[in-house]
Amino acid sequence: MDLSDRTVLVVGGTSGIGRGLARRFAAAGGTVAVAGRNPSALEELAAEGFGTVVLDVTDDTSVAGARDTVLARYPELDTVVTMSGVMVMEDLRDPAHFETTRTTVETNLLGTVRVLDAFTPHLVGRGAGTFVTVTSGIAFLPFPPMPGYAASKAAVHAYSEALRAQLEGTGVDVVELVPPAVASAGQEKVNPNALPLDDYLGEVMDLLAQEPTPREILVEGVLGHRFAERDGTYEALVAQRSRALSMLPSRQG
């Protein structure tokens, strides 16, 4: 992917990896807009020179309105990154967890689908472009305290694969970003081994710049997750990660 002259929308780019990616695309020479729900974060990004759009991926009307605004401002839009996501622990022994699952799936999976649906006609009409979907190493190697997150990201992986197949021949590529634990959005508090954000972004941009661009953007730190089943380490690693269930309130005391 030529990173030097792209027009990029980063949905969910107001913090963490998304914000970092927006800055990296801009530094590479791209025109970058950021969409999200946080007004103060959007104001900060606007002060940095980014285009900003209010967008709530859980709301059909918000997504449609943001799409219209973006395409009016950036008719040359060629890259859409779908970053929006929530990551929350759930205790499956407590039926009250269902509301957390609902919110997680609504944001991570259905929010991604809404954004993809909104911009697919535009990119297909151009005959060229790229969707970047965002899953997680947890999609391939579950973290038991976060079952809804794991399920939603596994679903985004499968959806990305299907979308790529359906868009074959249109000129529109689908690239799946698969982060490991990255030291942003508080993940470093849960996992002290989380990869520093700048290191992660550097690896990602190097991979995105390859020709052809890989279908999955897999930094070194996520390979053990992605290929655990192939490598025969899956069961042992899930058992190891299950020790974190002790963090659930019902398991303490």
C-alpha positions as CSV (number, residue, x, y, z in Angstrom):
1,M,0.0,0.0,0.0
2,D,1.3,3.4,-1.0
3,L,0.9,5.4,2.2
4,S,2.1,8.8,0.8
5,D,-1.1,10.0,-0.8
6,R,-4.1,8.5,0.7
7,T,-7.3,10.0,2.0
8,V,-8.2,8.1,5.2
9,L,-11.1,8.0,7.6
10,V,-10.3,6.5,11.0
11,V,-13.6,5.6,12.7
12,G,-13.0,5.3,16.4
13,G,-9.7,7.2,16.1
14,T,-10.1,9.5,19.1
15,S,-7.8,7.5,21.4
16,G,-5.3,4.6,21.6
17,I,-4.3,2.7,18.5
18,G,-6.8,4.6,16.3
19,R,-5.5,8.0,17.2
20,G,-1.9,6.8,16.7
21,L,-2.8,5.4,13.3
22,A,-4.4,8.7,12.3
23,R,-1.2,10.5,13.2
24,R,1.0,8.0,11.4
25,F,-1.1,8.2,8.2
26,A,-0.9,12.0,8.3
27,A,2.9,11.8,8.9
28,A,3.2,9.6,5.8
29,G,1.6,12.3,3.7
30,G,-2.1,11.4,3.8
31,T,-5.2,13.5,4.3
32,V,-6.8,12.1,7.5
33,A,-10.2,12.5,9.1
34,V,-11.2,11.1,12.4
35,A,-14.7,10.1,13.5
36,G,-15.8,9.3,17.0
37,R,-18.1,10.1,19.9
38,N,-15.8,12.1,22.3
39,P,-16.3,15.8,21.6
40,S,-13.2,16.9,23.6
41,A,-10.9,14.4,21.8
42,L,-12.3,15.5,18.5
43,E,-11.6,19.1,19.4
44,E,-8.0,18.2,20.3
45,L,-7.6,16.4,17.0
46,A,-9.1,19.3,15.0
47,A,-6.5,21.5,16.7
48,E,-3.8,19.2,15.3
49,G,-5.2,19.7,11.8
50,F,-7.3,16.6,11.4
51,G,-10.8,16.7,9.9
52,T,-13.3,15.5,12.5
53,V,-16.8,14.1,12.4
54,V,-19.1,13.0,15.2
55,L,-20.1,9.4,14.7
56,D,-21.7,6.8,17.0
57,V,-21.3,3.3,15.4
58,T,-24.2,2.0,17.4
59,D,-26.7,4.4,15.8
60,D,-27.8,4.0,12.2
61,T,-28.7,7.6,11.7
62,S,-25.4,8.8,13.1
63,V,-23.4,6.5,10.8
64,A,-25.4,7.6,7.7
65,G,-25.1,11.3,8.6
66,A,-21.3,11.0,9.2
67,R,-20.9,9.2,5.9
68,D,-22.6,12.0,4.0
69,T,-20.5,14.6,5.8
70,V,-17.3,12.7,5.1
71,L,-18.0,12.1,1.5
72,A,-19.0,15.8,0.9
73,R,-15.7,16.9,2.4
74,Y,-13.5,14.2,1.1
75,P,-15.0,12.9,-2.2
76,E,-11.6,11.3,-2.9
77,L,-11.8,9.1,0.2
78,D,-10.0,5.8,-0.5
79,T,-9.3,4.2,2.9
80,V,-11.7,3.5,5.8
81,V,-10.3,2.2,9.1
82,T,-12.9,0.7,11.5
83,M,-11.4,1.1,15.0
84,S,-14.4,1.5,17.3
85,G,-14.5,-1.1,20.1
86,V,-15.2,-1.8,23.7
87,M,-13.3,-4.2,25.9
88,V,-15.0,-5.2,29.2
89,M,-14.7,-8.1,31.6
90,E,-17.8,-10.3,32.1
91,D,-18.7,-12.8,34.7
92,L,-20.7,-15.5,32.9
93,R,-21.9,-16.9,36.2
94,D,-23.9,-13.7,36.7
95,P,-26.9,-13.3,34.3
96,A,-26.5,-9.5,34.5
97,H,-23.4,-9.9,32.2
98,F,-25.8,-10.0,29.2
99,E,-26.1,-6.2,29.0
100,T,-22.3,-6.0,28.7
101,T,-22.3,-8.6,26.0
102,R,-25.1,-6.8,24.1
103,T,-23.1,-3.5,24.2
104,T,-19.9,-5.2,23.2
105,V,-21.5,-7.0,20.2
106,E,-23.4,-3.9,19.2
107,T,-20.3,-1.8,19.1
108,N,-17.5,-4.2,18.0
109,L,-19.4,-6.3,15.5
110,L,-22.5,-4.4,14.4
111,G,-20.8,-1.1,14.6
112,T,-18.1,-2.4,12.2
113,V,-20.8,-3.7,9.8
114,R,-22.6,-0.4,9.8
115,V,-19.4,1.5,8.9
116,L,-18.5,-1.0,6.2
117,D,-22.0,-0.9,4.7
118,A,-22.0,2.9,4.7
119,F,-18.8,3.2,2.7
120,T,-18.9,0.1,0.5
121,P,-20.9,1.8,-2.4
122,H,-18.4,4.7,-2.4
123,L,-15.3,2.6,-2.6
124,V,-16.8,0.1,-5.1
125,G,-17.9,3.0,-7.2
126,R,-14.4,4.4,-7.2
127,G,-13.1,1.0,-8.4
128,A,-10.3,1.2,-5.8
129,G,-9.8,1.6,-2.1
130,T,-9.1,-0.2,1.1
131,F,-11.1,-1.2,4.2
132,V,-9.0,-1.8,7.3
133,T,-11.0,-3.8,9.9
134,V,-9.7,-4.3,13.4
135,T,-9.9,-7.6,15.3
136,S,-7.5,-8.8,18.0
137,G,-5.2,-11.6,19.0
138,I,-8.0,-12.4,21.4
139,A,-10.1,-13.3,18.4
140,F,-7.9,-16.3,17.9
141,L,-6.8,-17.1,21.4
142,P,-9.6,-16.1,23.8
143,F,-9.0,-14.3,27.1
144,P,-11.6,-15.9,29.3
145,P,-12.5,-12.9,31.4
146,M,-13.6,-11.1,28.2
147,P,-15.8,-13.6,26.4
148,G,-18.0,-11.1,24.6
149,Y,-15.0,-9.2,23.3
150,A,-13.4,-12.4,22.1
151,A,-16.6,-13.5,20.4
152,S,-17.2,-10.1,18.7
153,K,-13.6,-9.9,17.4
154,A,-13.7,-13.5,16.1
155,A,-16.9,-12.5,14.3
156,V,-15.3,-9.4,12.7
157,H,-12.5,-11.7,11.5
158,A,-15.0,-14.0,9.8
159,Y,-16.9,-11.0,8.4
160,S,-13.7,-9.5,7.0
161,E,-12.9,-12.8,5.2
162,A,-16.3,-12.9,3.7
163,L,-16.2,-9.2,2.7
164,R,-12.9,-9.7,1.0
165,A,-14.3,-12.6,-1.0
166,Q,-17.4,-10.6,-2.0
167,L,-15.4,-7.6,-3.1
168,E,-12.9,-9.5,-5.1
169,G,-12.6,-7.9,-8.6
170,T,-13.9,-4.5,-7.5
171,G,-10.6,-3.0,-6.8
172,V,-11.4,-2.7,-3.1
173,D,-9.1,-4.5,-0.7
174,V,-9.9,-5.7,2.9
175,V,-7.0,-5.6,5.3
176,E,-7.4,-7.0,8.8
177,L,-5.4,-5.4,11.6
178,V,-4.8,-7.9,14.4
179,P,-3.4,-6.2,17.5
180,P,-1.9,-8.0,20.5
181,A,-2.2,-6.3,23.9
182,V,-0.9,-2.8,23.3
183,A,-0.1,-0.2,26.0
184,S,-3.0,2.1,25.3
185,A,-6.6,2.5,26.7
186,G,-5.5,1.0,30.0
187,Q,-4.4,-2.4,28.7
188,E,-1.0,-2.0,30.3
189,K,-2.8,-2.1,33.7
190,V,-4.3,-5.5,32.8
191,N,-1.2,-6.8,31.0
192,P,2.2,-5.5,32.0
193,N,3.6,-7.2,28.9
194,A,1.5,-5.0,26.6
195,L,3.5,-3.8,23.6
196,P,4.4,-0.1,23.7
197,L,2.1,1.9,21.4
198,D,4.8,3.5,19.3
199,D,6.6,0.2,18.8
200,Y,3.3,-1.4,17.6
201,L,2.4,1.5,15.3
202,G,5.9,1.3,13.7
203,E,5.5,-2.4,12.9
204,V,2.0,-1.8,11.6
205,M,3.0,1.0,9.2
206,D,5.9,-1.1,7.9
207,L,3.6,-4.0,7.1
208,L,0.9,-1.7,5.5
209,A,3.6,-0.3,3.3
210,Q,4.5,-3.7,1.8
211,E,3.5,-4.5,-1.8
212,P,1.2,-6.3,-1.9
213,T,-0.2,-5.4,1.5
214,P,-0.8,-8.5,3.7
215,R,-4.4,-9.5,4.2
216,E,-3.7,-9.7,7.9
217,I,-1.4,-7.2,9.7
218,L,0.4,-9.4,12.2
219,V,3.1,-7.9,14.2
220,E,5.6,-10.2,15.9
221,G,3.9,-10.0,19.2
222,V,0.6,-11.4,18.0
223,L,1.9,-14.4,16.0
224,G,1.6,-16.7,19.1
225,H,-2.1,-15.8,19.4
226,R,-2.9,-16.0,15.7
227,F,-1.3,-19.4,15.1
228,A,-1.8,-21.1,18.5
229,E,-4.0,-23.8,17.1
230,R,-1.7,-24.5,14.2
231,D,1.3,-24.6,16.6
232,G,-0.4,-26.9,19.1
233,T,-0.1,-24.4,21.9
234,Y,-3.8,-23.4,22.0
235,E,-5.1,-25.5,25.0
236,A,-2.1,-24.7,27.2
237,L,-2.3,-21.0,26.5
238,V,-6.0,-20.8,27.1
239,A,-5.5,-22.6,30.4
240,Q,-2.7,-20.2,31.3
241,R,-4.9,-17.2,30.4
242,S,-7.8,-18.6,32.4
243,R,-5.8,-17.8,35.6
244,A,-6.9,-14.2,35.0
245,L,-10.5,-15.2,35.9
246,S,-9.4,-14.5,39.5
247,M,-9.8,-10.8,38.5
248,L,-13.6,-11.2,38.3
249,P,-15.3,-9.9,41.5
250,S,-17.1,-13.2,42.1
251,R,-13.8,-15.0,42.2
252,Q,-12.3,-12.7,44.9
253,G,-12.7,-12.7,48.6
